[in-house]
Structure formats: structure tokens, C-alpha cells
Amino acid sequence: MPLHDYHCENCAVDFTDIYQKYEDDPLTKCDQCGKNTLIKIFSPPTFFVSQEATTVGQIADRNAKKLGRQEIQERSLKNKDETKTALNEAKKEMNSKINKMSEVQKRKFIDNG
């Protein structure tokens, strides 16, 4: 429900943040003086407009944010690659050890882990 503001012309009291639908009739009776002298105060709605960067500072801020995001992505990809490389090396090392084992040692390794 939207908020409305009212002002009493008789006693100069302001009423703010009154919840009221747009379809409802405006209030007229003042709670302070009891007279029908309330008028509705119209104020512009609050909204935010996002626009393209127009100054060098805004462009620099936007680029810094993008660079930070890109740097994080590059680091995570690098970490993934390093993890894959480490796993592949560990597999190669394990296979090398297994290939050097005798049949009895291989059987023991399989049974015991």
C-alpha cells in the first residue's frame, strides 16, 4: 500500500506516512483540531535510474570491478588446473609403484589397500 502525507491548513499539523490505497478517497478530517481542512501533499515517487558510466572515475570504477571478477575467475581456473595436474601426477606415481611390484605384492596391495 502506498504512503501519503497530509497537512492541516487550520492547525498546521503534518501527518506523514499514512497507508492508503490510490482508489480510496483522500482524508479530510484532521485528528488534532477536528475540522475538515486536511489537504493531501503530493511528492514525487522515489526511484533509481541506472545509467552508463559518463565520467573517467565511473569508467575506472566499473573496469576495476570487472577486473576483480575476472581475476577471481582466472585464479579459480588456475587452481582447478593445478588440482588436476596434482591428481594426474599422483595417479602416474601410483601406477609406477604398482608396475614395479611383484605379483605377490600386487595381491597384498589389492587386498589391504
Biopython code that builds the backbone (N, CA, C, O; Angstrom):
import numpy as np
from Bio.PDB.StructureBuilder import StructureBuilder

atoms = [
    (1, "MET", "N", (0.842, -1.171, 0.000)),
    (1, "MET", "CA", (0.000, 0.000, 0.000)),
    (1, "MET", "C", (0.895, 1.245, 0.000)),
    (1, "MET", "O", (1.895, 1.277, 0.717)),
    (2, "PRO", "N", (0.559, 2.254, -0.779)),
    (2, "PRO", "CA", (1.386, 3.452, -0.834)),
    (2, "PRO", "C", (1.217, 4.329, 0.412)),
    (2, "PRO", "O", (0.202, 4.278, 1.106)),
    (3, "LEU", "N", (2.229, 5.114, 0.657)),
    (3, "LEU", "CA", (2.216, 6.055, 1.771)),
    (3, "LEU", "C", (1.845, 7.441, 1.264)),
    (3, "LEU", "O", (2.279, 7.855, 0.188)),
    (4, "HIS", "N", (1.036, 8.159, 2.050)),
    (4, "HIS", "CA", (0.621, 9.515, 1.684)),
    (4, "HIS", "C", (0.893, 10.451, 2.840)),
    (4, "HIS", "O", (0.938, 10.033, 3.997)),
    (5, "ASP", "N", (1.075, 11.726, 2.518)),
    (5, "ASP", "CA", (1.268, 12.763, 3.529)),
    (5, "ASP", "C", (0.118, 13.763, 3.428)),
    (5, "ASP", "O", (-0.379, 14.066, 2.343)),
    (6, "TYR", "N", (-0.289, 14.266, 4.600)),
    (6, "TYR", "CA", (-1.377, 15.260, 4.663)),
    (6, "TYR", "C", (-0.923, 16.432, 5.512)),
    (6, "TYR", "O", (-0.058, 16.302, 6.378)),
    (7, "HIS", "N", (-1.538, 17.599, 5.240)),
    (7, "HIS", "CA", (-1.259, 18.814, 6.007)),
    (7, "HIS", "C", (-2.596, 19.472, 6.365)),
    (7, "HIS", "O", (-3.481, 19.608, 5.520)),
    (8, "CYS", "N", (-2.725, 19.876, 7.629)),
    (8, "CYS", "CA", (-3.943, 20.571, 8.057)),
    (8, "CYS", "C", (-3.723, 22.071, 7.877)),
    (8, "CYS", "O", (-2.774, 22.640, 8.415)),
    (9, "GLU", "N", (-4.608, 22.698, 7.117)),
    (9, "GLU", "CA", (-4.493, 24.140, 6.890)),
    (9, "GLU", "C", (-4.896, 24.946, 8.115)),
    (9, "GLU", "O", (-4.480, 26.095, 8.266)),
    (10, "ASN", "N", (-5.688, 24.364, 8.978)),
    (10, "ASN", "CA", (-6.179, 25.075, 10.155)),
    (10, "ASN", "C", (-5.121, 25.103, 11.268)),
    (10, "ASN", "O", (-4.753, 26.176, 11.745)),
    (11, "CYS", "N", (-4.638, 23.938, 11.677)),
    (11, "CYS", "CA", (-3.710, 23.889, 12.818)),
    (11, "CYS", "C", (-2.261, 23.652, 12.391)),
    (11, "CYS", "O", (-1.387, 23.567, 13.254)),
    (12, "ALA", "N", (-1.979, 23.546, 11.103)),
    (12, "ALA", "CA", (-0.632, 23.404, 10.532)),
    (12, "ALA", "C", (0.089, 22.134, 10.995)),
    (12, "ALA", "O", (1.316, 22.118, 11.085)),
    (13, "VAL", "N", (-0.664, 21.075, 11.287)),
    (13, "VAL", "CA", (-0.062, 19.801, 11.674)),
    (13, "VAL", "C", (0.145, 18.967, 10.408)),
    (13, "VAL", "O", (-0.717, 18.913, 9.531)),
    (14, "ASP", "N", (1.314, 18.318, 10.336)),
    (14, "ASP", "CA", (1.600, 17.434, 9.211)),
    (14, "ASP", "C", (1.418, 15.986, 9.647)),
    (14, "ASP", "O", (1.877, 15.588, 10.718)),
    (15, "PHE", "N", (0.750, 15.208, 8.814)),
    (15, "PHE", "CA", (0.588, 13.775, 9.026)),
    (15, "PHE", "C", (1.371, 13.072, 7.928)),
    (15, "PHE", "O", (1.103, 13.267, 6.743)),
    (16, "THR", "N", (2.335, 12.259, 8.322)),
    (16, "THR", "CA", (3.187, 11.607, 7.320)),
    (16, "THR", "C", (3.005, 10.100, 7.368)),
    (16, "THR", "O", (2.599, 9.524, 8.377)),
    (17, "ASP", "N", (3.318, 9.489, 6.245)),
    (17, "ASP", "CA", (3.306, 8.030, 6.101)),
    (17, "ASP", "C", (1.961, 7.407, 6.461)),
    (17, "ASP", "O", (1.898, 6.475, 7.263)),
    (18, "ILE", "N", (0.889, 7.924, 5.869)),
    (18, "ILE", "CA", (-0.450, 7.371, 6.041)),
    (18, "ILE", "C", (-0.658, 6.311, 4.962)),
    (18, "ILE", "O", (-0.585, 6.614, 3.771)),
    (19, "TYR", "N", (-0.918, 5.066, 5.378)),
    (19, "TYR", "CA", (-1.180, 3.992, 4.421)),
    (19, "TYR", "C", (-2.574, 4.152, 3.854)),
    (19, "TYR", "O", (-3.563, 4.195, 4.586)),
    (20, "GLN", "N", (-2.632, 4.239, 2.521)),
    (20, "GLN", "CA", (-3.926, 4.427, 1.877)),
    (20, "GLN", "C", (-3.814, 4.000, 0.418)),
    (20, "GLN", "O", (-2.828, 4.308, -0.251)),
    (21, "LYS", "N", (-4.825, 3.292, -0.072)),
    (21, "LYS", "CA", (-4.843, 2.869, -1.464)),
    (21, "LYS", "C", (-5.086, 4.084, -2.356)),
    (21, "LYS", "O", (-5.630, 5.096, -1.914)),
    (22, "TYR", "N", (-4.677, 3.966, -3.606)),
    (22, "TYR", "CA", (-4.903, 5.046, -4.554)),
    (22, "TYR", "C", (-6.387, 5.246, -4.825)),
    (22, "TYR", "O", (-6.836, 6.363, -5.087)),
    (23, "GLU", "N", (-7.152, 4.147, -4.759)),
    (23, "GLU", "CA", (-8.589, 4.227, -5.057)),
    (23, "GLU", "C", (-9.368, 4.886, -3.927)),
    (23, "GLU", "O", (-10.464, 5.396, -4.157)),
    (24, "ASP", "N", (-8.824, 4.887, -2.703)),
    (24, "ASP", "CA", (-9.535, 5.446, -1.553)),
    (24, "ASP", "C", (-9.658, 6.961, -1.669)),
    (24, "ASP", "O", (-8.800, 7.633, -2.243)),
    (25, "ASP", "N", (-10.767, 7.489, -1.099)),
    (25, "ASP", "CA", (-10.946, 8.937, -1.077)),
    (25, "ASP", "C", (-9.931, 9.553, -0.124)),
    (25, "ASP", "O", (-9.627, 8.960, 0.911)),
    (26, "PRO", "N", (-9.395, 10.741, -0.452)),
    (26, "PRO", "CA", (-8.425, 11.369, 0.434)),
    (26, "PRO", "C", (-9.056, 11.737, 1.778)),
    (26, "PRO", "O", (-10.251, 12.020, 1.862)),
    (27, "LEU", "N", (-8.234, 11.728, 2.817)),
    (27, "LEU", "CA", (-8.711, 12.119, 4.147)),
    (27, "LEU", "C", (-8.981, 13.621, 4.162)),
    (27, "LEU", "O", (-8.289, 14.388, 3.493)),
    (28, "THR", "N", (-9.992, 14.036, 4.929)),
    (28, "THR", "CA", (-10.307, 15.462, 5.018)),
    (28, "THR", "C", (-10.348, 15.957, 6.452)),
    (28, "THR", "O", (-10.089, 17.134, 6.703)),
    (29, "LYS", "N", (-10.670, 15.078, 7.404)),
    (29, "LYS", "CA", (-10.843, 15.499, 8.793)),
    (29, "LYS", "C", (-9.525, 15.371, 9.558)),
    (29, "LYS", "O", (-8.900, 14.311, 9.554)),
    (30, "CYS", "N", (-9.108, 16.457, 10.213)),
    (30, "CYS", "CA", (-7.884, 16.497, 10.997)),
    (30, "CYS", "C", (-8.128, 15.853, 12.360)),
    (30, "CYS", "O", (-9.124, 16.147, 13.020)),
    (31, "ASP", "N", (-7.220, 14.979, 12.778)),
    (31, "ASP", "CA", (-7.342, 14.337, 14.084)),
    (31, "ASP", "C", (-7.017, 15.308, 15.230)),
    (31, "ASP", "O", (-7.459, 15.091, 16.358)),
    (32, "GLN", "N", (-6.260, 16.362, 14.961)),
    (32, "GLN", "CA", (-5.861, 17.310, 16.001)),
    (32, "GLN", "C", (-6.956, 18.329, 16.316)),
    (32, "GLN", "O", (-7.366, 18.485, 17.466)),
    (33, "CYS", "N", (-7.423, 19.025, 15.264)),
    (33, "CYS", "CA", (-8.406, 20.093, 15.503)),
    (33, "CYS", "C", (-9.840, 19.660, 15.201)),
    (33, "CYS", "O", (-10.780, 20.344, 15.606)),
    (34, "GLY", "N", (-10.030, 18.544, 14.501)),
    (34, "GLY", "CA", (-11.360, 18.028, 14.216)),
    (34, "GLY", "C", (-12.048, 18.690, 13.029)),
    (34, "GLY", "O", (-13.205, 18.374, 12.753)),
    (35, "LYS", "N", (-11.391, 19.585, 12.328)),
    (35, "LYS", "CA", (-12.001, 20.274, 11.180)),
    (35, "LYS", "C", (-11.634, 19.570, 9.880)),
    (35, "LYS", "O", (-10.646, 18.840, 9.807)),
    (36, "ASN", "N", (-12.446, 19.803, 8.865)),
    (36, "ASN", "CA", (-12.223, 19.222, 7.543)),
    (36, "ASN", "C", (-11.292, 20.107, 6.718)),
    (36, "ASN", "O", (-11.695, 20.671, 5.701)),
    (37, "THR", "N", (-10.069, 20.219, 7.161)),
    (37, "THR", "CA", (-9.122, 21.115, 6.486)),
    (37, "THR", "C", (-7.841, 20.401, 6.056)),
    (37, "THR", "O", (-6.825, 21.049, 5.802)),
    (38, "LEU", "N", (-7.884, 19.082, 5.975)),
    (38, "LEU", "CA", (-6.703, 18.345, 5.535)),
    (38, "LEU", "C", (-6.550, 18.428, 4.024)),
    (38, "LEU", "O", (-7.525, 18.311, 3.282)),
    (39, "ILE", "N", (-5.327, 18.629, 3.582)),
    (39, "ILE", "CA", (-5.036, 18.578, 2.142)),
    (39, "ILE", "C", (-3.932, 17.543, 1.931)),
    (39, "ILE", "O", (-3.031, 17.395, 2.757)),
    (40, "LYS", "N", (-4.020, 16.851, 0.833)),
    (40, "LYS", "CA", (-3.037, 15.814, 0.502)),
    (40, "LYS", "C", (-1.810, 16.468, -0.107)),
    (40, "LYS", "O", (-1.919, 17.304, -1.004)),
    (41, "ILE", "N", (-0.647, 16.085, 0.384)),
    (41, "ILE", "CA", (0.605, 16.616, -0.141)),
    (41, "ILE", "C", (1.147, 15.608, -1.156)),
    (41, "ILE", "O", (1.378, 14.441, -0.842)),
    (42, "PHE", "N", (1.338, 16.088, -2.357)),
    (42, "PHE", "CA", (1.865, 15.217, -3.410)),
    (42, "PHE", "C", (3.377, 15.348, -3.457)),
    (42, "PHE", "O", (3.917, 16.452, -3.536)),
    (43, "SER", "N", (4.047, 14.216, -3.409)),
    (43, "SER", "CA", (5.505, 14.211, -3.513)),
    (43, "SER", "C", (5.896, 13.222, -4.593)),
    (43, "SER", "O", (5.197, 12.231, -4.808)),
    (44, "PRO", "N", (6.979, 13.472, -5.262)),
    (44, "PRO", "CA", (7.375, 12.567, -6.348)),
    (44, "PRO", "C", (7.796, 11.208, -5.786)),
    (44, "PRO", "O", (8.338, 11.128, -4.683)),
    (45, "PRO", "N", (7.549, 10.157, -6.535)),
    (45, "PRO", "CA", (7.964, 8.826, -6.070)),
    (45, "PRO", "C", (9.482, 8.706, -6.078)),
    (45, "PRO", "O", (10.163, 9.386, -6.845)),
    (46, "THR", "N", (9.995, 7.854, -5.237)),
    (46, "THR", "CA", (11.428, 7.619, -5.182)),
    (46, "THR", "C", (11.766, 6.453, -6.083)),
    (46, "THR", "O", (11.162, 5.385, -5.984)),
    (47, "PHE", "N", (12.732, 6.655, -6.963)),
    (47, "PHE", "CA", (13.179, 5.577, -7.835)),
    (47, "PHE", "C", (14.634, 5.809, -8.194)),
    (47, "PHE", "O", (15.162, 6.909, -8.032)),
    (48, "PHE", "N", (15.269, 4.762, -8.683)),
    (48, "PHE", "CA", (16.678, 4.806, -9.010)),
    (48, "PHE", "C", (16.844, 4.519, -10.490)),
    (48, "PHE", "O", (16.266, 3.567, -11.014)),
    (49, "VAL", "N", (17.632, 5.338, -11.158)),
    (49, "VAL", "CA", (17.899, 5.139, -12.571)),
    (49, "VAL", "C", (19.359, 4.734, -12.732)),
    (49, "VAL", "O", (20.266, 5.454, -12.314)),
    (50, "SER", "N", (19.570, 3.591, -13.334)),
    (50, "SER", "CA", (20.928, 3.126, -13.593)),
    (50, "SER", "C", (21.314, 3.574, -14.985)),
    (50, "SER", "O", (20.558, 3.391, -15.940)),
    (51, "GLN", "N", (22.479, 4.154, -15.097)),
    (51, "GLN", "CA", (22.885, 4.647, -16.404)),
    (51, "GLN", "C", (24.323, 4.245, -16.692)),
    (51, "GLN", "O", (25.039, 3.772, -15.810)),
    (52, "GLU", "N", (24.724, 4.438, -17.913)),
    (52, "GLU", "CA", (26.084, 4.123, -18.313)),
    (52, "GLU", "C", (27.055, 5.096, -17.664)),
    (52, "GLU", "O", (26.700, 6.225, -17.327)),
    (53, "ALA", "N", (28.270, 4.640, -17.500)),
    (53, "ALA", "CA", (29.311, 5.495, -16.930)),
    (53, "ALA", "C", (29.604, 6.646, -17.890)),
    (53, "ALA", "O", (29.746, 6.437, -19.095)),
    (54, "THR", "N", (29.691, 7.852, -17.353)),
    (54, "THR", "CA", (29.915, 9.015, -18.209)),
    (54, "THR", "C", (31.195, 9.760, -17.859)),
    (54, "THR", "O", (31.669, 10.570, -18.655)),
    (55, "THR", "N", (31.759, 9.506, -16.695)),
    (55, "THR", "CA", (32.985, 10.192, -16.319)),
    (55, "THR", "C", (34.124, 9.180, -16.244)),
    (55, "THR", "O", (33.900, 7.971, -16.186)),
    (56, "VAL", "N", (35.332, 9.693, -16.248)),
    (56, "VAL", "CA", (36.500, 8.831, -16.189)),
    (56, "VAL", "C", (36.501, 8.030, -14.886)),
    (56, "VAL", "O", (36.860, 6.853, -14.880)),
    (57, "GLY", "N", (36.099, 8.667, -13.785)),
    (57, "GLY", "CA", (36.055, 7.981, -12.497)),
    (57, "GLY", "C", (35.064, 6.832, -12.502)),
    (57, "GLY", "O", (35.357, 5.755, -11.982)),
    (58, "GLN", "N", (33.876, 7.054, -13.092)),
    (58, "GLN", "CA", (32.870, 5.998, -13.164)),
    (58, "GLN", "C", (33.347, 4.842, -14.038)),
    (58, "GLN", "O", (33.133, 3.677, -13.706)),
    (59, "ILE", "N", (33.989, 5.167, -15.145)),
    (59, "ILE", "CA", (34.518, 4.126, -16.028)),
    (59, "ILE", "C", (35.602, 3.336, -15.312)),
    (59, "ILE", "O", (35.659, 2.111, -15.428)),
    (60, "ALA", "N", (36.471, 4.035, -14.565)),
    (60, "ALA", "CA", (37.538, 3.354, -13.821)),
    (60, "ALA", "C", (36.956, 2.426, -12.764)),
    (60, "ALA", "O", (37.435, 1.304, -12.596)),
    (61, "ASP", "N", (35.927, 2.881, -12.046)),
    (61, "ASP", "CA", (35.287, 2.045, -11.030)),
    (61, "ASP", "C", (34.681, 0.792, -11.659)),
    (61, "ASP", "O", (34.847, -0.314, -11.145)),
    (62, "ARG", "N", (33.982, 0.975, -12.768)),
    (62, "ARG", "CA", (33.350, -0.160, -13.445)),
    (62, "ARG", "C", (34.409, -1.154, -13.923)),
    (62, "ARG", "O", (34.251, -2.365, -13.761)),
    (63, "ASN", "N", (35.485, -0.637, -14.509)),
    (63, "ASN", "CA", (36.543, -1.519, -15.000)),
    (63, "ASN", "C", (37.247, -2.243, -13.861)),
    (63, "ASN", "O", (37.622, -3.407, -14.001)),
    (64, "ALA", "N", (37.426, -1.560, -12.735)),
    (64, "ALA", "CA", (38.066, -2.194, -11.574)),
    (64, "ALA", "C", (37.208, -3.344, -11.059)),
    (64, "ALA", "O", (37.735, -4.396, -10.696)),
    (65, "LYS", "N", (35.901, -3.154, -11.026)),
    (65, "LYS", "CA", (35.003, -4.224, -10.587)),
    (65, "LYS", "C", (35.086, -5.411, -11.541)),
    (65, "LYS", "O", (35.155, -6.560, -11.106)),
    (66, "LYS", "N", (35.079, -5.128, -12.847)),
    (66, "LYS", "CA", (35.146, -6.199, -13.839)),
    (66, "LYS", "C", (36.487, -6.917, -13.744)),
    (66, "LYS", "O", (36.542, -8.143, -13.847)),
    (67, "LEU", "N", (37.563, -6.166, -13.549)),
    (67, "LEU", "CA", (38.884, -6.765, -13.445)),
    (67, "LEU", "C", (38.956, -7.675, -12.235)),
    (67, "LEU", "O", (39.521, -8.766, -12.314)),
    (68, "GLY", "N", (38.391, -7.242, -11.113)),
    (68, "GLY", "CA", (38.387, -8.066, -9.916)),
    (68, "GLY", "C", (37.656, -9.373, -10.137)),
    (68, "GLY", "O", (38.127, -10.427, -9.711)),
    (69, "ARG", "N", (36.519, -9.317, -10.794)),
    (69, "ARG", "CA", (35.731, -10.514, -11.077)),
    (69, "ARG", "C", (36.505, -11.443, -12.011)),
    (69, "ARG", "O", (36.523, -12.659, -11.817)),
    (70, "GLN", "N", (37.140, -10.858, -13.024)),
    (70, "GLN", "CA", (37.896, -11.650, -13.987)),
    (70, "GLN", "C", (39.108, -12.294, -13.314)),
    (70, "GLN", "O", (39.447, -13.442, -13.603)),
    (71, "GLU", "N", (39.750, -11.559, -12.425)),
    (71, "GLU", "CA", (40.903, -12.092, -11.712)),
    (71, "GLU", "C", (40.513, -13.293, -10.849)),
    (71, "GLU", "O", (41.237, -14.286, -10.790)),
    (72, "ILE", "N", (39.368, -13.191, -10.184)),
    (72, "ILE", "CA", (38.881, -14.298, -9.359)),
    (72, "ILE", "C", (38.612, -15.526, -10.224)),
    (72, "ILE", "O", (38.960, -16.645, -9.849)),
    (73, "GLN", "N", (37.993, -15.313, -11.378)),
    (73, "GLN", "CA", (37.711, -16.435, -12.281)),
    (73, "GLN", "C", (39.008, -17.087, -12.761)),
    (73, "GLN", "O", (39.110, -18.312, -12.827)),
    (74, "GLU", "N", (40.005, -16.246, -13.099)),
    (74, "GLU", "CA", (41.278, -16.785, -13.566)),
    (74, "GLU", "C", (41.962, -17.602, -12.470)),
    (74, "GLU", "O", (42.527, -18.661, -12.741)),
    (75, "ARG", "N", (41.909, -17.106, -11.230)),
    (75, "ARG", "CA", (42.521, -17.837, -10.110)),
    (75, "ARG", "C", (41.837, -19.178, -9.887)),
    (75, "ARG", "O", (42.503, -20.187, -9.655)),
    (76, "SER", "N", (40.502, -19.193, -9.956)),
    (76, "SER", "CA", (39.795, -20.456, -9.731)),
    (76, "SER", "C", (40.109, -21.451, -10.845)),
    (76, "SER", "O", (40.252, -22.644, -10.579)),
    (77, "LEU", "N", (40.219, -20.983, -12.086)),
    (77, "LEU", "CA", (40.587, -21.874, -13.190)),
    (77, "LEU", "C", (42.001, -22.404, -12.997)),
    (77, "LEU", "O", (42.272, -23.578, -13.249)),
    (78, "LYS", "N", (42.898, -21.535, -12.550)),
    (78, "LYS", "CA", (44.282, -21.945, -12.318)),
    (78, "LYS", "C", (44.334, -22.991, -11.215)),
    (78, "LYS", "O", (45.057, -23.981, -11.321)),
    (79, "ASN", "N", (43.554, -22.765, -10.143)),
    (79, "ASN", "CA", (43.511, -23.736, -9.039)),
    (79, "ASN", "C", (42.968, -25.081, -9.517)),
    (79, "ASN", "O", (43.473, -26.132, -9.122)),
    (80, "LYS", "N", (41.940, -25.050, -10.365)),
    (80, "LYS", "CA", (41.387, -26.294, -10.905)),
    (80, "LYS", "C", (42.438, -27.027, -11.730)),
    (80, "LYS", "O", (42.594, -28.243, -11.615)),
    (81, "ASP", "N", (43.160, -26.274, -12.565)),
    (81, "ASP", "CA", (44.196, -26.887, -13.389)),
    (81, "ASP", "C", (45.297, -27.483, -12.519)),
    (81, "ASP", "O", (45.783, -28.580, -12.793)),
    (82, "GLU", "N", (45.693, -26.752, -11.461)),
    (82, "GLU", "CA", (46.726, -27.257, -10.566)),
    (82, "GLU", "C", (46.260, -28.519, -9.853)),
    (82, "GLU", "O", (47.042, -29.450, -9.664)),
    (83, "THR", "N", (44.999, -28.554, -9.458)),
    (83, "THR", "CA", (44.448, -29.735, -8.789)),
    (83, "THR", "C", (44.451, -30.923, -9.741)),
    (83, "THR", "O", (44.843, -32.026, -9.359)),
    (84, "LYS", "N", (44.014, -30.702, -10.987)),
    (84, "LYS", "CA", (44.008, -31.778, -11.978)),
    (84, "LYS", "C", (45.419, -32.295, -12.221)),
    (84, "LYS", "O", (45.636, -33.504, -12.303)),
    (85, "THR", "N", (46.377, -31.381, -12.335)),
    (85, "THR", "CA", (47.760, -31.772, -12.566)),
    (85, "THR", "C", (48.288, -32.596, -11.397)),
    (85, "THR", "O", (48.947, -33.615, -11.599)),
    (86, "ALA", "N", (47.999, -32.154, -10.174)),
    (86, "ALA", "CA", (48.459, -32.883, -8.990)),
    (86, "ALA", "C", (47.842, -34.286, -8.947)),
    (86, "ALA", "O", (48.533, -35.253, -8.628)),
    (87, "LEU", "N", (46.559, -34.402, -9.262)),
    (87, "LEU", "CA", (45.900, -35.713, -9.278)),
    (87, "LEU", "C", (46.506, -36.620, -10.341)),
    (87, "LEU", "O", (46.738, -37.803, -10.093)),
    (88, "ASN", "N", (46.761, -36.070, -11.518)),
    (88, "ASN", "CA", (47.357, -36.869, -12.596)),
    (88, "ASN", "C", (48.750, -37.355, -12.205)),
    (88, "ASN", "O", (49.113, -38.498, -12.485)),
    (89, "GLU", "N", (49.528, -36.492, -11.560)),
    (89, "GLU", "CA", (50.867, -36.892, -11.127)),
    (89, "GLU", "C", (50.781, -37.989, -10.064)),
    (89, "GLU", "O", (51.560, -38.942, -10.083)),
    (90, "ALA", "N", (49.829, -37.847, -9.140)),
    (90, "ALA", "CA", (49.657, -38.863, -8.108)),
    (90, "ALA", "C", (49.256, -40.200, -8.725)),
    (90, "ALA", "O", (49.734, -41.249, -8.295)),
    (91, "LYS", "N", (48.379, -40.169, -9.734)),
    (91, "LYS", "CA", (47.974, -41.404, -10.414)),
    (91, "LYS", "C", (49.166, -42.052, -11.121)),
    (91, "LYS", "O", (49.362, -43.266, -11.054)),
    (92, "LYS", "N", (49.954, -41.219, -11.799)),
    (92, "LYS", "CA", (51.129, -41.752, -12.501)),
    (92, "LYS", "C", (52.098, -42.388, -11.518)),
    (92, "LYS", "O", (52.639, -43.463, -11.774)),
    (93, "GLU", "N", (52.316, -41.716, -10.388)),
    (93, "GLU", "CA", (53.221, -42.241, -9.368)),
    (93, "GLU", "C", (52.706, -43.570, -8.812)),
    (93, "GLU", "O", (53.479, -44.511, -8.630)),
    (94, "MET", "N", (51.400, -43.644, -8.542)),
    (94, "MET", "CA", (50.809, -44.870, -8.014)),
    (94, "MET", "C", (50.924, -45.998, -9.036)),
    (94, "MET", "O", (51.268, -47.123, -8.672)),
    (95, "ASN", "N", (50.645, -45.720, -10.297)),
    (95, "ASN", "CA", (50.755, -46.735, -11.350)),
    (95, "ASN", "C", (52.204, -47.211, -11.487)),
    (95, "ASN", "O", (52.469, -48.396, -11.691)),
    (96, "SER", "N", (53.122, -46.272, -11.371)),
    (96, "SER", "CA", (54.532, -46.635, -11.453)),
    (96, "SER", "C", (54.918, -47.576, -10.321)),
    (96, "SER", "O", (55.620, -48.564, -10.538)),
    (97, "LYS", "N", (54.450, -47.261, -9.092)),
    (97, "LYS", "CA", (54.738, -48.135, -7.945)),
    (97, "LYS", "C", (54.127, -49.518, -8.142)),
    (97, "LYS", "O", (54.761, -50.534, -7.857)),
    (98, "ILE", "N", (52.891, -49.545, -8.631)),
    (98, "ILE", "CA", (52.196, -50.827, -8.829)),
    (98, "ILE", "C", (52.918, -51.655, -9.896)),
    (98, "ILE", "O", (53.056, -52.870, -9.749)),
    (99, "ASN", "N", (53.375, -51.008, -10.960)),
    (99, "ASN", "CA", (54.059, -51.735, -12.032)),
    (99, "ASN", "C", (55.390, -52.317, -11.567)),
    (99, "ASN", "O", (55.849, -53.316, -12.120)),
    (100, "LYS", "N", (56.008, -51.717, -10.571)),
    (100, "LYS", "CA", (57.282, -52.205, -10.051)),
    (100, "LYS", "C", (57.102, -53.349, -9.054)),
    (100, "LYS", "O", (58.080, -54.004, -8.695)),
    (101, "MET", "N", (55.881, -53.600, -8.604)),
    (101, "MET", "CA", (55.603, -54.633, -7.606)),
    (101, "MET", "C", (55.592, -56.014, -8.240)),
    (101, "MET", "O", (55.316, -56.184, -9.428)),
    (102, "SER", "N", (55.904, -56.997, -7.396)),
    (102, "SER", "CA", (55.781, -58.395, -7.838)),
    (102, "SER", "C", (54.304, -58.785, -7.749)),
    (102, "SER", "O", (53.485, -58.033, -7.222)),
    (103, "GLU", "N", (53.981, -59.948, -8.261)),
    (103, "GLU", "CA", (52.592, -60.411, -8.248)),
    (103, "GLU", "C", (52.078, -60.573, -6.826)),
    (103, "GLU", "O", (50.912, -60.277, -6.562)),
    (104, "VAL", "N", (52.912, -61.032, -5.909)),
    (104, "VAL", "CA", (52.514, -61.220, -4.511)),
    (104, "VAL", "C", (52.256, -59.850, -3.867)),
    (104, "VAL", "O", (51.277, -59.674, -3.142)),
    (105, "GLN", "N", (53.132, -58.897, -4.137)),
    (105, "GLN", "CA", (52.956, -57.547, -3.592)),
    (105, "GLN", "C", (51.678, -56.881, -4.158)),
    (105, "GLN", "O", (50.948, -56.193, -3.444)),
    (106, "LYS", "N", (51.443, -57.106, -5.433)),
    (106, "LYS", "CA", (50.224, -56.553, -6.055)),
    (106, "LYS", "C", (48.983, -57.121, -5.380)),
    (106, "LYS", "O", (48.037, -56.388, -5.089)),
    (107, "ARG", "N", (48.988, -58.470, -5.124)),
    (107, "ARG", "CA", (47.843, -59.111, -4.485)),
    (107, "ARG", "C", (47.632, -58.530, -3.090)),
    (107, "ARG", "O", (46.495, -58.271, -2.697)),
    (108, "LYS", "N", (48.730, -58.317, -2.323)),
    (108, "LYS", "CA", (48.644, -57.756, -0.977)),
    (108, "LYS", "C", (48.089, -56.317, -1.041)),
    (108, "LYS", "O", (47.237, -55.926, -0.244)),
    (109, "PHE", "N", (48.595, -55.557, -2.004)),
    (109, "PHE", "CA", (48.142, -54.173, -2.177)),
    (109, "PHE", "C", (46.655, -54.123, -2.466)),
    (109, "PHE", "O", (45.941, -53.286, -1.914)),
    (110, "ILE", "N", (46.183, -55.008, -3.322)),
    (110, "ILE", "CA", (44.761, -55.043, -3.692)),
    (110, "ILE", "C", (43.928, -55.461, -2.478)),
    (110, "ILE", "O", (42.880, -54.871, -2.217)),
    (111, "ASP", "N", (44.380, -56.460, -1.745)),
    (111, "ASP", "CA", (43.633, -56.942, -0.590)),
    (111, "ASP", "C", (43.611, -55.939, 0.574)),
    (111, "ASP", "O", (42.575, -55.746, 1.210)),
    (112, "ASN", "N", (44.746, -55.310, 0.842)),
    (112, "ASN", "CA", (44.860, -54.418, 2.009)),
    (112, "ASN", "C", (44.650, -52.943, 1.691)),
    (112, "ASN", "O", (44.391, -52.136, 2.584)),
    (113, "GLY", "N", (44.762, -52.609, 0.448)),
    (113, "GLY", "CA", (44.558, -51.214, 0.073)),
    (113, "GLY", "C", (45.758, -50.363, 0.045)),
    (113, "GLY", "O", (45.665, -49.175, -0.263)),
]
sb = StructureBuilder()
sb.init_structure("model")
sb.init_model(0)
sb.init_chain("A")
sb.init_seg("    ")
for serial, (resi, resn, name, xyz) in enumerate(atoms, 1):
    if name == "N":
        sb.init_residue(resn, " ", resi, " ")
    sb.init_atom(name, np.array(xyz, "f"), 0.0, 1.0, " ", f" {name:<3s}", serial, name[0])
structure = sb.get_structure()
